[in-house]
């Protein structure tokens, strides 16, 4: 524990808290704009949350596997964890409160947040264990440029490819062909097949940051600020020809989100690990059980949406009864509901941490 970098734990916890916040508003019909995803191209603060988590997955890989041998036991551990993450994600996509408690097969969503975390963790770990960081930089460039080329140049059904939400968008087309009715939307999935490739690079960029934090380099915060600034600049320049887009996880999106992640992590690192300013303990508690808190929040939210109370759901009844008040706007009521949910899981994270209960997935 003495070798842990506090800022990494705080960053992970902040990310999981934000994931819960943006996923559980009182009502989706009244949400402040920063807490919604961009409709297609562009990005909002909410669009940063998931790539931040994949980024910190990469950073955590360095801490977890930097001294591990590349043997069967290590690969087994990585594979088991990957399967657990994918399994939890598939369970969330399949569960229903009606007996036999699973949706019809055709209605089950195959891709998902936990599934993508599992796949990204698997490839990030394997690549980190087997390749030098210089090789990983080259691979990252090849994957990002290659994804750009595929999305821009490969015809789809005899039509010129587009980056719009359309049948001749290559990523969307492949999702429909591979997953069929098992997508988030009929025409695409934001955690789809092809877009998972650049998502792996999000974790590789986190690995580079982890290598800096574990190195003997002086002025680590300054280095992270420099890297973050360069990535932001390159990402926004690339946006001119390959728009920033979370649903497609475009290469420009990878660079911009990793840029912001480095800048924010640098600030937290400077305040906590360098200056010793103690803040963010509640985020450390949440970060210690990040995956299980996310899973529970998603599962319980889903169940509350399925339980009927009169003409609405348990979720709707609680929101309408407690949070909808004449003196508040509906958007504020919706946000207060989300903050209450976040408070509950932050408290749960604190209690688990205090009792030294760390549920590893």
Long-range contacts (C-beta under 8 A, 24 or more apart in sequence): 4-63, 5-63, 5-213, 5-269, 5-273, 6-272, 6-273, 6-284, 7-265, 7-268, 7-269, 7-271, 7-272, 7-273, 8-56, 8-59, 8-60, 8-63, 8-210, 8-213, 8-265, 9-283, 9-284, 9-287, 9-288, 10-268, 10-272, 10-280, 10-283, 10-284, 10-287, 11-52, 11-56, 11-261, 11-264, 11-265, 11-268, 11-283, 11-287, 12-53, 12-56, 12-60, 12-283, 12-287, 12-290, 13-280, 13-282, 13-283, 13-284, 13-285, 13-286, 13-287, 13-288, 13-290, 13-349, 14-280, 14-283, 14-287, 15-49, 15-52, 15-53, 15-56, 15-287, 15-290, 16-53, 16-286, 16-287, 16-290, 16-293, 16-294, 17-283, 17-286, 17-342, 17-345, 17-346, 18-46, 18-49, 18-52, 19-49, 19-50, 19-53, 19-294, 20-293, 20-294, 20-297, 20-338, 20-341, 20-342, 20-345, 21-338, 21-339, 21-341, 21-342, 22-46, 22-49, 22-338, 23-297, 23-298, 23-301, 24-297, 24-301, 24-337, 24-338, 24-341, 24-342, 25-334, 25-335, 25-337, 25-338, 26-319, 26-323, 26-324, 26-333, 26-334, 26-335, 26-336, 26-337, 26-338, 27-316, 27-319, 27-330, 27-334, 29-330, 30-329, 30-330, 30-331, 30-333, 30-334, 31-331, 31-334, 31-335, 32-331, 32-335, 35-335, 35-338, 37-246, 37-247, 38-245, 38-246, 40-164, 40-165, 40-245, 40-247, 41-163, 41-243, 41-244, 41-245, 42-243, 42-244, 42-245, 43-244, 43-246, 43-253, 43-256, 43-257, 47-246, 47-253, 47-257, 48-257, 48-260, 48-261, 50-113, 50-246, 51-199, 51-202, 51-246, 51-249, 51-253, 51-254, 51-257, 51-258, 51-261, 52-257, 52-260, 52-261, 52-264, 53-117, 53-290, 54-116, 54-117, 54-120, 54-199, 54-202, 54-203, 54-206, 55-202, 55-203, 55-205, 55-206, 55-209, 55-257, 55-258, 55-261, 56-206, 56-261, 57-117, 57-120, 57-121, 57-124, 57-203, 57-206, 58-124, 58-128, 58-202, 58-203, 58-204, 58-205, 58-206, 58-207, 58-208, 58-209, 58-210, 59-206, 59-207, 59-209, 59-210, 59-213, 59-265, 60-206, 60-210, 61-121, 61-124, 61-125, 61-128, 61-203, 61-206, 61-207, 61-210, 62-128, 62-207, 62-210, 62-211, 62-213, 62-214, 63-210, 63-214, 65-125, 65-128, 65-129, 66-214, 68-129, 70-129, 70-130, 74-129, 75-126, 78-121, 78-122, 78-125, 78-126, 79-122, 81-118, 81-121, 81-360, 81-361, 82-118, 82-119, 82-121, 82-122, 83-118, 84-118, 84-361, 85-114, 85-115, 85-117, 85-118, 85-121, 85-291, 85-361, 86-114, 86-115, 86-118, 86-119, 88-114, 88-291, 88-295, 88-361, 89-113, 89-114, 89-115, 89-117, 89-118, 90-115, 92-295, 92-298, 92-299, 92-302, 95-299, 95-302, 96-306, 97-303, 97-306, 97-307, 106-181, 106-182, 107-181, 108-182, 109-182, 109-183, 109-184, 109-189, 110-179, 110-182, 110-183, 111-175, 111-179, 111-182, 111-183, 111-184, 111-189, 111-191, 111-192, 111-193, 112-184, 112-191, 113-191, 113-294, 114-291, 114-294, 114-295, 115-191, 116-191, 116-196, 116-199, 117-291, 119-196, 119-200, 120-196, 120-199, 120-200, 120-202, 120-203, 121-203, 123-200, 123-203, 124-200, 124-203, 124-204, 124-206, 124-207, 127-204, 127-207, 128-207, 133-207, 133-208, 133-211, 136-204, 136-207, 136-208, 137-208, 139-204, 140-201, 140-204, 140-205, 143-197, 143-198, 143-200, 143-201, 144-198, 144-201, 144-251, 144-254, 144-255, 145-251, 147-194, 147-197, 147-198, 147-250, 147-251, 148-238, 148-242, 148-250, 148-251, 150-194, 151-242, 151-248, 151-250, 152-242, 163-242, 163-243, 163-245, 163-248, 163-250, 165-247, 169-248, 170-194, 171-195, 171-248, 188-247, 190-246, 190-247, 195-247, 195-248, 195-249, 196-249, 198-249, 198-250, 198-251, 198-253, 198-254, 199-249, 199-254, 201-251, 201-254, 202-249, 202-254, 202-257, 202-258, 205-231, 205-254, 205-258, 205-261, 206-258, 206-261, 209-261, 209-262, 209-265, 213-269, 220-269, 221-266, 221-267, 221-269, 221-270, 221-274, 222-266, 224-262, 224-263, 224-265, 224-266, 224-269, 225-262, 225-263, 225-266, 227-259, 227-262, 228-258, 228-259, 228-260, 228-261, 228-262, 228-263, 228-266, 229-259, 229-263, 230-259, 231-255, 231-256, 231-258, 231-259, 231-262, 232-256, 232-259, 232-260, 232-263, 233-259, 234-259, 235-259, 282-346, 282-349, 282-350, 284-353, 285-346, 285-349, 285-350, 285-352, 285-353, 285-354, 286-345, 286-346, 286-349, 286-350, 287-349, 288-349, 288-352, 288-353, 288-358, 289-349, 289-352, 289-353, 289-357, 289-358, 289-359, 291-359, 291-361, 292-359, 292-361, 293-345, 293-348, 293-349, 295-361, 296-345, 296-348, 297-341, 297-345, 301-341
